[in-house]
C-alpha cells in the first residue's frame, strides 16, 4: 500500500511540474523548440530545488518536452503504424500509406501508437 501511495505522489509531482511548465512556457507561443526545452528545464530545476519535484523525476518531466512539436511550426505528431511509433514530422508528410496524424491531437511524440492514427497519451 505504501508503494502505491509513493507512486501516486510521484505522478502528482510530475503532473504538477508539467502544468507549471505549461503556464510558464506555453507550447503554443514557443518561439523555437530549443528555447521551449530550456524554459521547461528551468521550471523543472526550480521545482526540484524547491522540493515539489523529486530530482529523480526531472527526466520524466523532460521526456515529452524534448519530443514535442512545441516551437516547431508546421509539424504534427504522426503515428507510423508499420513500426508502432509516433514521430514529429511536417504536416504535409504525415499522411501516407503507413502514417496518420495522431488522434487525439497531442504535442508529444513520447508516446505510442495504439492503432492506426491513435496515439496513447504522451509522456
C-alpha positions as CSV (number, residue, x, y, z in Angstrom):
1,X,0.0,0.0,0.0
2,X,2.8,2.4,0.9
3,X,4.5,1.8,-2.5
4,X,1.2,2.7,-4.3
5,X,1.0,5.9,-2.3
6,X,4.6,6.8,-3.2
7,X,4.0,6.1,-6.9
8,X,0.8,8.2,-6.9
9,X,2.7,11.0,-5.1
10,X,5.4,10.9,-7.7
11,X,2.9,11.0,-10.5
12,X,1.2,14.0,-8.9
13,X,4.6,15.8,-8.6
14,X,5.4,15.2,-12.2
15,X,1.9,16.3,-13.3
16,X,2.2,19.5,-11.3
17,X,5.6,20.3,-12.7
18,X,4.3,19.8,-16.2
19,X,1.3,22.0,-15.5
20,X,3.6,24.7,-14.0
21,X,5.9,24.4,-17.1
22,X,2.9,24.8,-19.5
23,X,1.9,28.0,-17.6
24,X,5.4,29.5,-17.6
25,X,6.4,28.1,-21.1
26,X,3.2,27.9,-23.2
27,X,3.7,25.4,-26.1
28,X,1.5,27.4,-28.5
29,X,3.6,30.6,-28.2
30,X,7.1,28.9,-28.1
31,X,9.4,30.9,-30.4
32,X,11.7,27.9,-31.0
33,X,12.0,24.3,-29.9
34,X,15.3,24.8,-28.1
35,X,14.2,27.8,-26.2
36,X,11.0,25.9,-25.2
37,X,13.0,23.0,-23.9
38,X,15.3,25.3,-22.0
39,X,12.4,27.1,-20.4
40,X,10.8,23.9,-19.2
41,X,14.1,22.6,-17.9
42,X,14.4,25.8,-15.8
43,X,10.9,25.2,-14.4
44,X,11.7,21.6,-13.6
45,X,15.0,22.5,-12.0
46,X,13.4,25.1,-9.8
47,X,10.7,22.6,-8.8
48,X,13.4,20.1,-7.8
49,X,15.3,22.7,-5.9
50,X,12.2,23.8,-4.1
51,X,11.3,20.2,-3.2
52,X,8.0,19.9,-5.0
53,X,9.6,17.6,-7.6
54,X,11.9,14.8,-6.7
55,X,15.2,15.3,-8.5
56,X,14.9,11.8,-9.9
57,X,11.7,12.8,-11.6
58,X,13.1,15.7,-13.7
59,X,13.8,13.3,-16.6
60,X,10.1,12.3,-16.6
61,X,9.1,15.9,-17.0
62,X,11.6,16.5,-19.8
63,X,10.8,13.3,-21.8
64,X,7.8,14.6,-23.6
65,X,9.1,18.1,-23.9
66,X,12.2,17.0,-25.9
67,X,10.0,15.1,-28.3
68,X,7.3,17.7,-28.8
69,X,6.0,19.9,-31.6
70,X,6.4,23.0,-29.4
71,X,8.4,25.6,-31.1
72,X,8.3,23.6,-34.4
73,X,5.8,25.4,-36.6
74,X,4.1,23.2,-39.3
75,X,4.8,19.9,-37.5
76,X,2.5,17.3,-36.1
77,X,2.7,14.1,-34.2
78,X,2.2,11.3,-36.6
79,X,1.5,7.6,-35.9
80,X,3.6,5.3,-38.0
81,X,1.7,2.0,-37.9
82,X,4.3,-0.1,-39.5
83,X,6.7,0.4,-36.6
84,X,4.1,1.3,-34.0
85,X,5.7,4.6,-33.0
86,X,4.9,8.3,-33.1
87,X,7.1,10.8,-34.8
88,X,7.4,14.6,-35.2
89,X,7.1,15.3,-38.9
90,X,5.8,18.1,-41.1
91,X,2.1,18.2,-41.5
92,X,2.5,17.7,-45.3
93,X,4.5,14.4,-45.0
94,X,2.4,12.8,-42.2
95,X,-0.5,11.3,-44.2
96,X,0.9,8.4,-46.3
97,X,0.4,4.7,-46.6
98,X,1.8,3.9,-43.2
99,X,1.3,7.3,-41.3
100,X,-1.6,9.1,-39.9
101,X,-1.9,12.2,-37.7
102,X,-2.5,11.2,-34.1
103,X,-5.9,11.5,-32.6
104,X,-6.4,12.9,-30.1
105,X,-4.1,15.6,-31.1
106,X,-1.0,15.8,-28.9
107,X,2.1,17.8,-29.0
108,X,4.2,14.9,-27.7
109,X,5.8,12.1,-29.7
110,X,7.0,10.4,-26.4
111,X,4.0,8.2,-26.7
112,X,3.0,5.1,-28.7
113,X,0.5,4.2,-31.4
114,X,-2.4,2.3,-30.0
115,X,-3.5,1.5,-33.6
116,X,-3.5,3.4,-36.9
117,X,-3.8,7.1,-36.2
118,X,-4.5,6.8,-32.5
119,X,-1.7,7.7,-30.1
120,X,-1.6,6.9,-26.4
121,X,-1.3,9.9,-24.0
122,X,2.2,11.4,-24.2
123,X,4.8,11.4,-21.7
